[in-house]
Amino acid sequence: MSLLQVIFERRSIRRYRSELIPDEALGNILEAGRLAPSADNAQPWHFVVVIERKIKERLSTGRWNRFIKNSAATIVGCGYKDNEWSTIDVTIALENMVIAAETQGIGSCWIGDFEEEKVKELLNIPENLKVIALVSFGYPAVRPKPPKKKNLETIVHYNKF
Ligand SMILES: Cc1cc2nc3c(=O)[nH]c(=O)nc-3n(C[C@H](O)[C@H](O)[C@H](O)COP(=O)(O)O)c2cc1C
């Protein structure tokens, strides 16, 4: 599959097979995050890779994140509070990871449903970092239908809005 096809056909995956992600594939995912662009090349990020079942279960307590416990790994993206671009930079790095995973046949889902203070305490994340988002990863157990997306004509404006 070409990279364009990978991007065009990606779906959020919330049901996973039980296989673990091999070290090489997980390494590629993390490398894709490490090499992401960041403002001033500040790389204002840390990533916590949660693989332990018990910790995943304790992250899975929200209404919209119950699938975390069945993921092979869930990555928690953190940014420095004192860097004004860290939210954008961490987001770009996490999306790079999503695409790197998809390229390797590994599904993922972004997770905004988390309680920051609980996640920070559970994972020992230092005070000077904020949690930007979580992304769960695993081999897809389903192939979801494409959700409705807006047409380009309704969202793209050339030269002026
Ligand atoms: C910032 C962000 C937060 C999200 N949070 C959640 C979430 O908490 N739980 C969930 O099931 N999906 C979550 N999603 C996934 C979206 O629901 C999904 O991307 C959207 O429905 C479009 O589907 P697609 O990813 O298959 O194109 C989130 C996506 C983004 C970008």
The ligand as an SDF file (V2000), in Angstrom:
LIG
                    3D

 31 33  0  0  0  0  0  0  0  0999 V2000
   -8.2930   14.5470   19.6820 C   0  0  0  0  0  0  0  0  0  0  0  0
   -9.1220   13.2980   19.4880 C   0  0  0  0  0  0  0  0  0  0  0  0
   -9.7330   12.7200   20.5880 C   0  0  0  0  0  0  0  0  0  0  0  0
  -10.4800   11.5400   20.4440 C   0  0  0  0  0  0  0  0  0  0  0  0
  -10.9900   10.9420   21.5590 N   0  0  0  0  0  0  0  0  0  0  0  0
  -11.6300    9.7610   21.4360 C   0  0  0  0  0  0  0  0  0  0  0  0
  -12.0830    9.0670   22.6080 C   0  0  0  0  0  0  0  0  0  0  0  0
  -11.8860    9.5110   23.7350 O   0  0  0  0  0  0  0  0  0  0  0  0
  -12.7010    7.8830   22.4330 N   0  0  0  0  0  0  0  0  0  0  0  0
  -12.9190    7.3450   21.1920 C   0  0  0  0  0  0  0  0  0  0  0  0
  -13.4900    6.2550   21.1120 O   0  0  0  0  0  0  0  0  0  0  0  0
  -12.4950    7.9750   20.0530 N   0  0  0  0  0  0  0  0  0  0  0  0
  -11.8490    9.1560   20.1510 C   0  0  0  0  0  0  0  0  0  0  0  0
  -11.3750    9.7840   19.0280 N   0  0  0  0  0  0  0  0  0  0  0  0
  -11.5430    9.1670   17.7100 C   0  0  0  0  0  0  0  0  0  0  0  0
  -12.6090    9.8680   16.8740 C   0  0  0  0  0  0  0  0  0  0  0  0
  -13.8730    9.5150   17.3770 O   0  0  0  0  0  0  0  0  0  0  0  0
  -12.4610    9.4570   15.4000 C   0  0  0  0  0  0  0  0  0  0  0  0
  -11.2120    9.9250   14.9150 O   0  0  0  0  0  0  0  0  0  0  0  0
  -13.5720   10.0290   14.5360 C   0  0  0  0  0  0  0  0  0  0  0  0
  -14.8190    9.4510   14.8850 O   0  0  0  0  0  0  0  0  0  0  0  0
  -13.3430    9.8050   13.0400 C   0  0  0  0  0  0  0  0  0  0  0  0
  -13.1580    8.4330   12.7660 O   0  0  0  0  0  0  0  0  0  0  0  0
  -11.8420    7.9140   12.0300 P   0  0  0  0  0  0  0  0  0  0  0  0
  -10.6810    8.1490   12.9630 O   0  0  0  0  0  0  0  0  0  0  0  0
  -12.0760    6.4370   11.7880 O   0  0  0  0  0  0  0  0  0  0  0  0
  -11.6650    8.6850   10.7570 O   0  0  0  0  0  0  0  0  0  0  0  0
  -10.6510   10.9680   19.1470 C   0  0  0  0  0  0  0  0  0  0  0  0
  -10.0310   11.5690   18.0420 C   0  0  0  0  0  0  0  0  0  0  0  0
   -9.2710   12.7070   18.2070 C   0  0  0  0  0  0  0  0  0  0  0  0
   -8.5780   13.3080   17.0080 C   0  0  0  0  0  0  0  0  0  0  0  0
  1  2  1  0
  2  3  1  0
  2 30  2  0
  3  4  2  0
  4  5  1  0
  4 28  1  0
  5  6  2  0
  6  7  1  0
  6 13  1  0
  7  8  2  0
  7  9  1  0
  9 10  1  0
 10 11  2  0
 10 12  1  0
 12 13  2  0
 13 14  1  0
 14 15  1  0
 14 28  1  0
 15 16  1  0
 16 17  1  0
 16 18  1  0
 18 19  1  0
 18 20  1  0
 20 21  1  0
 20 22  1  0
 22 23  1  0
 23 24  1  0
 24 25  2  0
 24 26  1  0
 24 27  1  0
 28 29  2  0
 29 30  1  0
 30 31  1  0
M  END
$$$$
